[in-house]
Amino acid sequence: MAGEQGAALIEFAILAPVLLLLVFVTIDVGRVFRVQEQLKNAAWEAANYAQYYPWAQGSNGHCQAPNTMDWHAQQEGGHTDFVVTANPSASALATCPTANPEAANGAFAPFASGNNITVTVSAPNFKLLTTLAMNILPWLAPKASVTVKIQ
């Protein structure tokens, strides 16, 4: 009888870490899925704003919330730590107009009607419960991108 209890204890000691890892990986996959969906929604919201105001980016220091695509993404996603980047970038612009400027030339040329703008939203502060999983599967880092035509 005592030998069987000792064998059961050894079996449990061997299987417990594997079972715990399985539980935490399952929780992490669910968390990644939830954050990925939030990032997709935030990217769509930012891209929706960007198609009408492509220069209104957080990198353009002259644009202030709520008139930036960053603000719209963060409000939709519910996270102020979401990082929003756009291509083309508006970091070199000296103004933040509220109406579409003549984009035929100058600094606003990349934002001409008909051009594409790609908005990418990421969550750099997102951490997995199982750090081993992030080292083995780096693609688990959530990120979402949306490309739209500028109106």
Buried (B, 14 or more C-beta within 10 A) or exposed (E): EEEEEEEEEEEEEEEEEEEEEEEBBEEBEEBBEEBBEBBBBBBBBBBBBBBEBBBBBBBBEEBEEEEBBBBBBBBBBEBEEBBBBBEBBBEEBEEBEEEBBEBEEEBBEBBBEEEEBBBBBBBEEBEBEBEEBBEEBEEBBBBBBBEBEBE
